[in-house]
Amino acid sequence: MRFTRDDVVLPVQLNLEQASTADAALHTWLPLVAELNPLAMEFEAAHPDGLRRGFLADLLVVSPLVDAPETARTPADRLRASIGPLAERLGLDPAAFKIDEDGAKSLMSARRGPEDRGGTPYGAHLLLARIGADPLNPEGEEADYGEHL
């Protein structure tokens, strides 16, 4: 997929460990999916021998890069301003994100391990962001996200 320099591309990983059925997991995620309107999504049961339990969702969301408030002078500031509301919506701490110095090609991530993601309402444990390109696939060719996430 090709994105513009005004797009913020956001792969999001969710894991509902307590969901006992796919129906329960999808009902929990449906309002979020409807709100975010992802370009791509994948839902699956966690592998019984894997590190995760319950049900998993991978979403690829694109949102506009917000105009910088007066305090946001760099591309990294604009990225942080663009992604902060989504991070908070997912129950993640925007202050925990790391943004590279370049900013125009920024990558922002908050990875949460199994021991510290219990408090997020949708089971969010990974949020990446990059301006103008997919953080997992910056060259634009087709990607198998399962290999990278």
C-alpha positions, 0 to 999 in steps of 0.5 A: 500500500502507498501512503502520503506524507500526511498519513500516520500509519498505525499497526495495532495489536490486541490480545483478549486473554479472558475471552473464551469465545471468538464471539465474545472477543469480537463483541468487545472489539467491534466498537473499536473497529467501527470507530477506527475503520482499519484498512486491514484487520485479522482476528484469530484464536491464540495458538495453544502452545504460544505465548498469548492466550485467548484471541488476537487482533491485528489492525492496520489503521491510517489517520491524518497527521494533525496540524502542529499546535504551537508547542509542536515544532518538530515532525516528532511533536506532530506525530506525538500529537497525532497518535496521543488520543488513540494511545489513550483510547487503547489504554496505553500511556503516550508518554511511554512512546519512543520516537526517533530523532528524524521525526519525518520518518518517525516510529513510535511504539509501546510494547507491553508484555503479558505481565503488564497489559491486563489494564487495557480495555481492548487488550492493546499491547503493541502500537506502532506509528510512522508518518507516510509509510507502514512501520512494518513495511516501509518499502510498500511491498505486500507484507505478512504481518504475522511474521513481524508482530 
